[in-house]
Amino acid sequence: MSADPAVVVPAMLAAAGVTPLGEEIALMIAEFPARADAIEKLYAVTEARYEEPCLVFHALL
């Protein structure tokens, strides 16, 4: 991901209305690139992109 984590993380926290401690924000900023990469990899398997995970709760069944 090319976005600057020091900009993206505080923006996402503000949009969510969450105000964590400074140490927590620093940890989120440090971990953001790895987490963003992991999320991208979830969608990398074309065949599984629109599949549901095997455990899905359907309340109407």
QUITA-V166020 format. One record per run of one state. SS is the DSSP state (H for helix, E for strand, L for the rest). FROM is the first residue (numbers start at 1). TO is the last residue. If there is no record, write none. Layout:
BEGIN
((SS;FROM;TO) (SS;FROM;TO))
END
This chain:
BEGIN
((L;1;4) (H;5;16) (L;17;21) (H;22;42) (L;43;45) (H;46;48) (L;49;61))
END
